[in-house]
Amino acid sequence: MNQTGDIGQSIIRAMPPELFNKIAAGEVIQRPASVAKELLDNAIDAGADRIKLIVQQAGRTLVQVIDNGCGMSQADARLCFEAHATSKIQSIEDLHRVQTMGFRGEAMASIASIAQVEMKTKRVEDDSGTLLEIWGGEEKRFEPVAVDDGTSIAVRNLFYNVPARRQFLKTDATELRHIIRTFQTAALAHTHIEFEMHADGELIHHLPVQTLEQRIAELFGKQYRASLIPFEEETSYVKISGVLADPKLAKKSRGEQFLFVNGRPFQHRYLTYVLLSLFDTWTRQNEYPFYAIFFEMDPAQLDVNVHPAKLEVKFDDEKSIIQLARSVVKKAINQYFAVPDVGPSDTFQNDFGLSFDRISGSPSQRHDFRKAESPVQFPSRINFQSNRIDGDDAAERLYGDKETDFRNSGKTDEVPQESAHSQKSYTERGFWQLHNRYILTQTRSGLTIIDQHAAHKRIIFEKALSATEETLPGTQQLLFAQTVELSATDFSLLKELLPIIQRMGFSIQLLSGNTAIINGVPADIEIGDERQVLREMLQQYRELNKKPALDARKKVAIAFASRTAIPRGKRLTEIEMELLIDQLFACDEPYSEPLGNPTLIYMPMDDIKNRFR
């Protein structure tokens, strides 16, 4: 009863279809990649063996999927846009044994309510096909049409009637990256289907029917071809198969970790955590290896209806699935690295009578030869103009009178030779390295501790920014040009950032087939590492996209500095320590690295004395 006491008046009303379709679209259709996923799923469910994806302006103006599947009749063409209309679920029992990609019947109605949709479809047995146009949920055209067998659905001007949703879309590069990821996921799960993708008139991928290993190499780069670790195990409950990539190909950002169950991609946070932890021995912190893992099991043993966008699944016996997956992947890794699979307390004698802990039992004691220390070689040519730098004043405040300052007023590009006099001055000045991570030096009234990686990152960041403002950036030409093959997402990002990267000193030529040629690099970069520097710069840039306050130029400079700065853990000579500090105080903002973390801390003598009471 309402407050007026009128029991005949109702405040609850049934929503009109156009309203609840738009609400459903908010759950199912988050961005153009969501449309691509739904259309690809439908094409796969239609039994197609050739599927083409076409996008324009990162899906804002067009997402189109063309397939040669079973097609639809005139009646079905209309029904497929009705809310909760589906050919895949007939009863409650069917819901517990879903084997198709789509089944809810929400997606097409949701898409049609927020876009301009054109569908052409034809069955093999029909003489003509059907054309249906729906704009914002309203039917515009419905008529016969001459068309090939199969279905073509073009979704144009997504969110044209929901501008609030449209303004939340990210940059074209980001949205295209999500679409490519969706395409890659579908292509990985269905290697028996020929896939093709075009973006703004350019061919991104053409994938014939092929093996999983061949498809991975086509999608993510030929460097994977010789570095894949296949595995397969089967129990009465589940079959687990797939491939891992050699951990040396691990990347700094997520995005190449794939899980499938019965051909359906899914996300599972805890399972992902368990799998990634198995690579800890062979990867550095915040590195993510490639894997594609496929589970095949009775559909009745899992629930795929726990997420509106079908991104998650729930296993009946989740603990057993995770334990089995962990065991299978661990076995594959250990066999690849020839690691004995024995207990942690076991030891063995080698031919020389020396005893070692079993590697698999104590991974922290395993020596990783890929991470062996080597003498640091950071740029000696980083030099800033003194007329915009107040480095001497900063050093004066910390180190005292200039007569006793370790820095000389004349800047030089050459590293000074260590002489008896300079060795004495270093000793008097006092430079020590703590755990090959921090530089300790005494000041006029205390102790300064400098983070060598953060300090060098600040130096390279400002040098890179300065280079982008110069008419002719410093570039060292390579004796032999380096060809680098990128994933489609990396290549599209490189194309977007190329003007900035070139102004920093890179000389890069883009070719077809997601291939680039590096002809030159910034003058301060170490020769021989160009390919990896470029790949990791692109990965780091994506991580920085989470910080919208930074413009693209600064993000590129930070990505470059993060990749090329001397790492923590590198041993430095006293001359290198002096040069690093000298260049740090020649920066505009020497007290923090580009993301705001401190480069140094200062401990006054009074504080130190107080600690000793």
C-alpha positions in Angstrom: 0.0 0.0 0.0 1.4 3.4 -0.8 1.3 6.4 1.5 -2.0 7.7 0.2 -3.7 4.4 0.9 -4.7 3.9 -2.7 -4.3 0.2 -3.2 -5.2 0.3 -6.8 -2.3 2.6 -7.9 1.0 0.9 -8.8 4.4 2.5 -8.7 6.1 -0.6 -10.2 5.9 -0.7 -14.0 7.3 -3.0 -16.7 10.2 -1.4 -18.5 9.8 -0.9 -22.3 11.9 -3.1 -24.4 14.2 -0.3 -25.7 15.0 0.6 -22.1 15.9 -2.8 -20.7 17.8 -3.6 -23.9 20.0 -0.5 -23.3 20.4 -1.5 -19.7 21.4 -5.0 -20.8 23.9 -3.4 -23.3 25.6 -1.8 -20.3 26.4 -5.2 -19.0 27.2 -7.1 -22.2 28.5 -4.4 -24.5 31.2 -2.4 -22.8 33.3 -1.4 -25.9 33.7 -2.2 -29.6 35.6 -5.4 -28.6 32.5 -6.6 -26.9 30.6 -6.4 -30.2 33.4 -8.2 -32.0 33.3 -11.0 -29.5 29.6 -11.5 -29.8 29.7 -11.5 -33.6 32.6 -13.9 -33.7 30.9 -16.2 -31.2 27.8 -16.3 -33.3 29.8 -17.1 -36.5 31.6 -19.9 -34.7 28.3 -21.3 -33.4 27.0 -21.1 -37.0 29.5 -23.7 -38.0 31.6 -21.4 -40.2 35.0 -22.5 -41.4 35.9 -19.0 -42.8 35.3 -15.9 -40.7 36.4 -12.3 -41.6 36.4 -9.4 -39.1 36.5 -5.8 -40.4 36.8 -2.8 -38.2 37.1 0.9 -38.9 38.3 3.6 -36.5 38.9 1.0 -33.8 35.3 -0.2 -34.0 33.7 3.2 -33.4 32.3 3.5 -36.9 32.2 -0.2 -38.0 32.5 -3.7 -36.6 31.6 -6.3 -39.2 31.8 -10.1 -39.2 31.3 -12.1 -42.4 31.0 -15.9 -42.2 30.1 -18.8 -44.4 28.1 -20.6 -41.7 24.6 -22.0 -41.8 22.8 -18.7 -42.2 19.2 -17.9 -41.1 15.7 -17.9 -42.5 13.6 -14.7 -42.8 11.8 -15.6 -39.6 15.0 -16.3 -37.6 16.6 -13.1 -38.9 14.0 -11.1 -37.1 13.9 -13.3 -34.0 17.6 -13.1 -33.4 17.2 -9.4 -32.5 14.5 -10.2 -29.9 15.5 -10.1 -26.3 16.2 -13.5 -24.8 15.5 -15.3 -28.1 18.0 -18.1 -28.7 18.3 -21.3 -30.6 20.7 -22.8 -28.1 18.7 -23.2 -24.9 15.3 -25.0 -24.9 15.1 -26.1 -21.3 16.6 -25.9 -17.8 18.6 -29.0 -18.5 20.2 -27.4 -21.6 21.4 -24.6 -19.4 23.6 -27.1 -17.5 25.1 -28.6 -20.6 25.9 -25.5 -22.7 28.4 -26.3 -25.5 28.0 -23.2 -27.7 29.8 -19.9 -27.4 26.6 -17.8 -27.0 23.3 -18.8 -25.4 21.7 -16.0 -23.4 20.0 -14.3 -26.3 20.8 -10.8 -24.9 23.7 -9.7 -27.1 22.1 -9.0 -30.5 19.1 -7.2 -29.0 21.5 -5.1 -26.9 23.7 -4.3 -29.9 20.8 -3.3 -32.0 19.5 -0.9 -29.3 22.7 1.2 -29.3 24.0 1.0 -32.9 23.0 1.0 -36.5 23.0 -2.7 -37.5 22.7 -4.2 -41.0 22.4 -8.0 -41.4 22.5 -10.0 -44.6 22.0 -13.7 -44.2 21.2 -16.8 -46.4 20.8 -20.5 -45.9 22.2 -22.9 -48.5 18.7 -24.3 -49.3 17.2 -20.8 -49.9 17.1 -19.1 -53.3 17.7 -15.6 -51.9 18.9 -14.1 -48.7 17.4 -11.6 -46.2 18.5 -8.0 -45.5 17.5 -6.5 -42.2 18.4 -3.0 -40.9 17.8 -1.9 -37.3 18.8 1.5 -35.9 18.6 2.0 -32.2 16.2 -0.9 -31.8 13.9 0.3 -34.6 13.5 -1.7 -37.8 14.4 0.3 -40.9 14.5 -2.3 -43.7 13.5 -5.9 -44.2 13.6 -7.3 -47.7 15.0 -10.2 -49.8 18.5 -9.7 -51.2 21.1 -11.6 -53.3 23.9 -12.6 -51.0 26.4 -15.5 -50.5 25.6 -18.4 -48.1 26.2 -17.4 -44.5 25.8 -14.3 -42.6 27.3 -10.8 -42.6 26.5 -8.4 -39.7 27.8 -4.8 -39.8 27.5 -2.8 -36.6 28.0 0.9 -37.3 28.3 4.0 -35.1 28.3 2.2 -31.8 26.7 4.2 -28.9 25.5 6.8 -31.4 22.3 7.2 -29.3 24.1 6.9 -26.0 26.7 9.7 -26.1 27.5 9.3 -22.4 28.8 5.8 -23.1 30.6 6.8 -26.2 32.7 9.4 -24.4 34.1 6.8 -22.1 35.8 4.9 -24.9 39.6 5.0 -24.8 41.9 6.1 -27.6 41.7 4.3 -30.9 45.0 2.4 -30.2 43.6 1.1 -26.9 40.2 0.1 -28.4 41.9 -1.6 -31.4 44.2 -3.5 -29.0 41.1 -4.9 -27.2 39.6 -5.9 -30.5 42.8 -7.6 -31.6 43.0 -9.4 -28.3 39.4 -10.7 -28.8 40.2 -11.8 -32.4 43.4 -13.6 -31.2 41.5 -15.4 -28.4 38.9 -16.7 -30.9 41.6 -17.7 -33.4 43.6 -19.6 -30.8 40.6 -21.6 -29.6 39.5 -22.6 -33.1 42.5 -23.5 -35.2 40.3 -25.5 -37.6 38.7 -22.2 -38.8 40.3 -19.8 -41.3 40.3 -16.3 -39.8 40.9 -12.9 -41.4 41.0 -9.4 -39.8 41.2 -6.0 -41.4 41.5 -2.6 -39.7 41.0 0.6 -41.6 41.6 -1.1 -44.9 44.8 -2.9 -43.8 45.2 -6.6 -43.4 46.1 -7.4 -39.8 45.9 -11.2 -39.8 45.2 -13.9 -42.4 45.2 -17.3 -40.6 44.6 -20.4 -42.6 43.6 -23.7 -41.0 46.8 -24.7 -39.1 48.2 -26.3 -36.0 48.1 -24.5 -32.6 51.9 -23.9 -32.7 51.7 -22.4 -36.2 48.8 -20.1 -35.2 50.6 -18.9 -32.1 53.6 -18.0 -34.3 51.4 -16.2 -36.8 49.6 -14.2 -34.0 52.4 -13.3 -31.7 55.6 -13.5 -33.7 57.9 -16.0 -35.3 60.2 -15.9 -32.2 57.7 -18.2 -30.5 58.0 -20.9 -33.2 61.1 -22.6 -31.7 60.3 -21.8 -28.0 57.0 -23.5 -27.4 56.5 -26.2 -24.8 53.5 -28.5 -25.6 51.9 -30.6 -23.0 48.8 -32.9 -22.6 47.4 -34.9 -19.8 44.0 -36.7 -19.5 42.1 -38.1 -16.5 38.6 -39.5 -16.3 37.4 -36.0 -15.2 39.2 -33.6 -17.5 41.7 -33.3 -20.3 44.3 -30.6 -20.1 46.5 -29.6 -23.1 48.1 -26.5 -24.5 51.5 -24.8 -24.9 53.8 -22.6 -22.9 56.4 -20.3 -24.2 60.0 -20.3 -23.1 60.1 -17.9 -20.1 62.9 -15.9 -21.8 60.1 -14.5 -24.0 58.1 -13.2 -21.0 56.8 -9.6 -21.3 56.4 -6.8 -18.8 52.6 -6.6 -19.3 49.8 -9.1 -19.2 47.8 -10.0 -22.3 49.3 -13.3 -23.6 47.9 -15.7 -21.0 44.9 -17.6 -22.3 42.6 -20.1 -20.6 39.9 -22.1 -22.5 37.3 -24.6 -21.4 35.5 -26.6 -24.1 36.6 -23.9 -26.5 35.3 -21.0 -24.4 37.7 -18.4 -23.2 37.4 -17.7 -19.5 39.1 -15.8 -16.7 40.0 -17.2 -13.3 42.1 -15.0 -11.0 43.3 -17.7 -8.6 44.2 -20.2 -11.4 46.1 -17.5 -13.2 48.0 -16.7 -10.0 48.9 -20.3 -9.5 50.1 -20.7 -13.0 52.2 -17.6 -13.1 53.8 -18.5 -9.8 55.3 -21.6 -11.5 57.4 -19.4 -13.6 58.9 -17.4 -10.7 62.2 -19.3 -10.9 62.8 -18.4 -14.5 61.3 -14.9 -14.8 62.0 -11.6 -13.2 59.5 -9.7 -11.1 56.5 -8.4 -13.0 57.2 -10.5 -16.1 54.4 -12.5 -17.6 55.1 -15.6 -19.8 52.9 -16.8 -22.7 50.6 -19.7 -22.2 47.5 -21.1 -23.8 45.8 -23.9 -21.8 42.7 -25.8 -22.9 40.4 -27.8 -20.6 38.0 -30.3 -22.0 35.4 -31.7 -19.7 31.7 -32.7 -19.4 29.7 -29.4 -19.7 27.6 -30.6 -16.7 30.7 -30.2 -14.5 30.9 -26.4 -14.9 28.6 -23.4 -14.9 29.2 -20.9 -17.7 26.2 -18.7 -16.6 27.9 -16.7 -13.8 28.8 -13.6 -15.8 26.7 -11.4 -18.1 29.5 -11.3 -20.7 30.3 -15.0 -20.2 33.9 -14.1 -19.0 33.9 -16.4 -16.0 33.1 -20.0 -15.3 32.6 -22.0 -12.1 33.9 -25.6 -11.8 32.1 -28.1 -9.7 35.4 -29.4 -8.3 37.5 -26.2 -8.6 40.2 -27.4 -6.2 41.0 -30.5 -8.2 41.1 -28.6 -11.5 43.6 -26.1 -10.1 45.8 -28.8 -8.6 45.8 -30.8 -11.7 46.6 -27.8 -13.9 49.4 -26.8 -11.6 50.9 -30.3 -11.7 50.7 -30.6 -15.5 52.2 -27.2 -16.2 54.9 -27.7 -13.6 55.8 -31.0 -15.1 56.1 -29.4 -18.6 58.3 -26.6 -17.3 60.6 -29.0 -15.4 60.9 -31.3 -18.4 61.8 -28.4 -20.6 64.6 -27.2 -18.3 65.6 -30.8 -17.4 64.8 -30.1 -13.7 64.7 -33.3 -11.6 61.2 -33.7 -10.1 62.2 -34.8 -6.6 61.7 -33.6 -3.0 63.4 -30.6 -1.5 65.5 -32.5 1.0 67.0 -34.9 -1.6 70.6 -34.3 -2.6 72.7 -36.0 -5.3 76.4 -36.4 -5.9 78.0 -35.3 -9.1 81.0 -36.8 -10.7 83.3 -34.6 -8.6 81.8 -35.7 -5.3 80.1 -32.3 -4.6 76.6 -32.2 -3.1 73.9 -29.9 -4.4 70.3 -29.2 -3.4 67.8 -30.5 -5.9 66.8 -27.6 -8.1 63.1 -28.2 -8.1 63.1 -28.3 -4.3 64.8 -25.0 -3.7 64.2 -22.7 -6.6 65.6 -19.7 -4.7 69.1 -21.3 -4.8 69.0 -22.0 -8.5 71.4 -19.8 -10.5 69.8 -18.3 -13.4 72.5 -17.7 -16.0 70.2 -15.4 -18.0 70.4 -13.0 -15.0 74.1 -13.1 -14.4 75.6 -9.8 -13.5 77.7 -7.9 -16.1 79.5 -4.6 -15.8 77.1 -1.7 -16.2 77.4 0.4 -19.3 75.2 3.4 -18.9 75.5 6.3 -21.3 78.5 8.7 -20.8 77.1 11.2 -23.3 74.1 12.3 -21.3 74.8 16.0 -20.9 72.3 18.9 -20.2 72.8 22.5 -20.9 73.9 24.3 -17.8 72.0 27.5 -18.6 68.7 25.7 -17.7 70.0 23.6 -14.8 70.7 24.5 -11.3 72.8 21.5 -10.5 75.7 23.3 -8.8 73.4 24.9 -6.3 71.8 21.6 -5.5 75.2 19.9 -5.0 76.4 22.9 -3.0 73.5 22.5 -0.5 74.3 18.8 0.0 78.1 18.6 -0.4 79.4 21.9 0.9 82.0 24.2 -0.5 82.9 23.9 -4.2 86.5 23.6 -3.2 85.7 20.3 -1.6 83.0 19.3 -4.1 83.7 16.1 -6.1 82.1 17.8 -9.2 84.2 20.0 -11.4 82.5 23.0 -13.0 83.4 22.1 -16.6 81.2 19.4 -18.0 82.7 16.9 -20.4 81.3 14.1 -22.4 84.2 11.8 -21.7 84.6 9.7 -18.6 87.6 11.0 -16.6 90.5 8.6 -16.2 91.0 7.2 -12.7 94.3 8.6 -11.4 95.9 8.5 -8.0 94.6 12.0 -7.4 91.1 11.2 -8.4 91.1 7.9 -6.4 92.1 9.9 -3.4 89.4 12.5 -4.0 86.8 9.7 -4.3 88.0 8.2 -1.1 87.8 11.5 0.7 84.4 12.3 -0.9 83.2 8.8 -0.1 81.1 6.7 -2.6 79.9 3.2 -1.6 77.4 0.9 -3.2 74.9 -0.9 -1.0 73.8 -4.3 -2.3 74.5 -3.0 -5.8 71.3 -1.0 -5.6 72.0 2.2 -3.7 74.8 4.7 -3.7 75.9 6.1 -0.3 77.9 9.3 0.0 78.6 11.5 2.9 77.5 15.2 2.7 78.5 18.2 4.6 76.0 17.5 7.4 74.9 13.9 7.0 74.4 11.0 4.6 72.7 10.8 1.2 71.4 7.5 -0.2 70.6 7.4 -3.9 68.6 4.8 -5.8 70.8 4.2 -8.8 67.9 2.9 -11.0 65.5 5.8 -10.2 68.3 8.4 -10.6 69.3 7.1 -14.0 65.6 6.9 -15.0 65.2 10.6 -14.2 68.4 11.4 -16.3 67.3 9.5 -19.4 63.7 10.8 -19.1 64.7 14.4 -19.3 67.2 13.7 -22.0 64.5 11.9 -24.0 62.0 14.7 -23.5 64.7 17.2 -24.6 65.4 15.2 -27.7 61.7 15.4 -28.8 62.0 19.2 -28.9 65.1 19.3 -31.0 65.0 19.7 -34.8 67.5 17.0 -35.4 67.5 14.4 -32.7 70.8 12.5 -32.1 70.6 9.1 -33.9 73.4 6.5 -34.3 72.9 4.5 -37.4 73.2 0.7 -37.1 75.8 -1.0 -39.2 73.2 -3.7 -39.9 69.5 -2.8 -39.8 67.5 -5.0 -37.4 64.2 -6.5 -38.4 61.7 -6.9 -35.6 58.4 -8.8 -35.9 55.7 -7.5 -33.6 52.3 -8.7 -32.5 49.4 -6.9 -34.2 48.6 -4.9 -31.0 52.3 -3.9 -30.7 52.5 -2.9 -34.4 49.3 -0.8 -34.2 50.7 1.0 -31.1 54.1 1.5 -32.8 52.3 3.1 -35.8 50.5 5.5 -33.5 53.6 6.5 -31.5 56.1 6.5 -34.4 56.4 10.3 -34.7 57.3 10.6 -31.1 59.7 7.7 -31.1 61.5 9.0 -34.2 61.9 12.4 -32.6 63.6 10.7 -29.7 66.3 9.3 -32.0 64.9 6.1 -33.4 65.0 5.5 -37.1 62.2 2.9 -37.8 60.6 1.9 -41.1 57.2 0.1 -41.0 56.6 -2.8 -43.4 53.6 -5.0 -44.0 53.0 -8.1 -41.9 53.5 -6.4 -38.6 57.2 -6.0 -39.3 59.4 -3.0 -38.6 63.0 -2.3 -39.5 65.2 -0.5 -37.0 67.9 1.5 -38.9 69.0 3.7 -36.0 68.6 4.2 -32.3 69.2 7.1 -29.9 72.8 8.0 -29.4 72.9 6.8 -25.8 71.4 3.4 -26.3 73.6 0.3 -26.1 74.0 -1.3 -29.5 72.8 -4.9 -29.8 69.6 -4.7 -27.7 67.4 -2.7 -30.1 64.6 -5.3 -30.7 64.0 -5.9 -27.0 64.2 -2.2 -26.1 61.5 -1.5 -28.7 59.2 -4.3 -27.5 59.6 -3.5 -23.8 59.0 0.2 -24.5 55.6 -0.6 -26.1 54.7 -2.9 -23.2 55.7 -0.2 -20.6 53.7 2.4 -22.5 50.5 0.3 -22.2 51.1 0.1 -18.4 51.4 3.9 -18.3 48.0 4.3 -20.1 46.5 3.8 -16.6 47.9 7.3 -15.8 45.7 9.6 -17.9 47.4 12.7 -16.5 50.5 12.0 -18.7 50.6 12.9 -22.3 51.8 10.5 -25.0 55.2 12.2 -25.3 56.0 11.8 -21.5 54.7 8.2 -21.6 57.1 7.3 -24.4 59.9 9.0 -22.6 59.1 7.2 -19.3 58.9 3.9 -21.2 62.2 4.4 -22.8 63.8 5.5 -19.5 62.4 2.5 -17.7 63.8 0.1 -20.2 67.3 1.6 -20.6 68.1 2.8 -17.1 70.7 0.8 -15.2 69.0 -1.8 -13.2 69.1 -2.3 -9.5 71.7 -5.0 -8.8 74.4 -3.7 -11.2 77.8 -3.1 -9.8 79.1 0.4 -10.5 82.7 1.8 -10.3 83.4 4.9 -8.4 83.7 6.9 -11.6 80.3 5.7 -12.7 78.8 6.6 -9.3 80.2 10.1 -9.6 78.9 10.6 -13.1 75.5 9.4 -12.2 75.2 11.8 -9.2 76.7 14.6 -11.4 74.1 14.1 -14.1 71.3 13.7 -11.6 71.9 17.1 -10.1 72.0 18.5 -13.6 68.4 17.6 -14.1 65.4 19.9 -13.7 63.9 17.8 -11.0 66.6 15.6 -9.5 64.8 14.6 -6.4 62.2 12.2 -8.0 62.0 9.9 -10.9 59.3 10.6 -13.7 56.5 8.8 -11.8 57.2 10.7 -8.6 59.1 8.1 -6.6 62.1 9.6 -4.8 65.6 9.3 -6.3 67.4 9.9 -3.0 66.9 10.3 0.7 68.9 12.5 3.1 69.8 11.6 6.7 71.1 14.5 8.8 73.9 13.8 11.3 71.5 14.9 14.1 69.1 12.1 13.2 71.9 9.6 13.0 73.2 10.7 16.4 69.8 10.4 17.9 69.5 6.8 16.8 72.6 6.0 18.8 71.2 8.1 21.7 
